[in-house]
Amino acid sequence: MAKYIAKKCKLVIAPVWIPGINDEEIPKLIEFSKELKCTIGIQNFLNYRYGRNPVKEKSFDKFEKELKELEKQHNVKLLLTEEDFDIKSTKPLPKPFKKGEVLKTKIIASGRLRNEKLAVERDRIISIPNCDQDIGEKVTIKIIRTKHNIFVAQLI
């Protein structure tokens, strides 16, 4: 299927390199991408708090060093930049909440984590962990995190 897609449009193969699990597959995927004349963007495996973490993540310095070695071995560009994908910076969305702000809102849905509920205010989703209220119930919350336009609150 990848061969067909590569003929019809621009294909990017983006495998995640999981140390100790798929090390032998990465060179094969590089050669496959060369055969298809498509871009390969190898991703570094990262550990996440709520993710599946079968191994310890590789440091970015080590990952970059290994990609440079693979670039030399396979004569292909592997260290990709924003320019390779024509990414243009834009202004970040304004943050409509301040840390410590108190709001009255309504629970609209369950979140993906146990006992997490979601609310909507000012066109943004607010995550409320450790919330056992029912959907549709009105609650008073306090914003405790606003990092990267991700809003987390606690019941008060």
N, C-alpha and C positions, 0 to 999 in steps of 0.2 A: 504494500500500500504506500509506503514512503517513496518508493521509486515513482509511482504514479503521481503523487502529490508534488514531488520535486519537478516533474515535467510541466505541471499546470500552474504552479505559483512558487513564491519564495518559501522554502522550507527551512526551519531552524530546529535542529535536534538539541534538546536541552536535558541531558541526563544529570542525575545527582550522583556525585562520586562519594560512595560510602566506604570509608577506609576499612580494609580487611574483608569486605563483602563483595564488591564488584571491581576490584583493582584490575583484574585481567580483562574485563569487558571494555574498559575505557579506550585502550589502543584500537580494539576492534571497531568501536563506534567512530573513532576518529577516521579510520580508513574507510568505513562505510560512508561517512559524510563526504569524504573526498571523492569517492566513487559516484555519489549522487550530485556532486558539485553544489553542496548546500553548506550552510553555516552550522557550526557546532558550538554551543555555549555550555561548557561543563560547569555545573554548580557544585559548590562546596556543601557537604552535609553539615547541618547545624542542629545542635540540641535545643529543644524547646521545652519549656516547663510542662506543658500539657501534651506534648507530642510523643510519638514512639521514638525511643532513643536506644537503638540496638548497639551503638558504639559511641565512643567519645569523639567529639568533633575535632577536626584538624585545624590548626591555627591558620589564619589567612596568609601569613608569611610563608609557611611550609607549603600550603596549597598553591600559592602563586609561583614558588620556586619549582614545584613539580610540574606545573603547567608550562613554564618556560622550557624545562627539559623536554617535555613532550612536543612542544612547538619545534624544537631543533630536530628531534628524532623523526617527526612526521612531516616537517616542512609545511606547517599550516598555522594560521593565526588562531590562538585559543584564548588569549587574554583580551576579552572584548570590552569595549567602552560604550558610553552613551551614544557616541557618534556612529557606531556600527549599527545602531537600531534607530537612528534619526530621532533620538529623544531630545526634547527641548524642555528646559526648566520653565515652570510657571510659578505664579505666586501661590503660596499655600492658602488653603481655605482659612477664613477667619475662625478663631475659636470663640464660640458664643457663650462659653461658660468660664468662670474663674474657679480655681481650687478653693474650696470652702463655701461656695455658693449653695444656698438652700433653695430647693424647688418643690412644688407640689405637682405631681404628675400621675399618670395612670399606667399601670402595667399592661403592655400590649402583647407580650409573647414570652415563651421560655427561651433561655439562652442555650448554648451548646454544652455548658458545664452543669453539673448537678447543682440544684438550688440557685441557678442564675436566672434572673428575669431581665427583660428588656423594656425600656420606656423610650418615648420619643418626645423631644422638646426642641423647639427652634431648628427644626429640620435635621436633627442629629439623633442617633441612637445612643442611649445611655445604658451601660451594663451595670446591673445591680447584683453582685455576688451575695451568697448567703441570704437569699430572699425567699421566704416561704409563702409570700402573698399569692393570691389567685389572679389570673389574667382578668383584666377589667377593673381590678381594685385600685382605688386612689391611695397614693402613698406620699409621704414627705421624705425627701432624700437630700443628702449633702454630697456635693461633688468632691471626690478625694483624689482624682487623677485626670489630667488633661493632656498627657503626653501624646504627640504625633496625631492630634485630632481624634484620639480614642478616649472616650469619656467613661469613667467608672465612678459609681456613687455608692453610698451606704445608706441603709434605712436609718431614720432618726425618729 
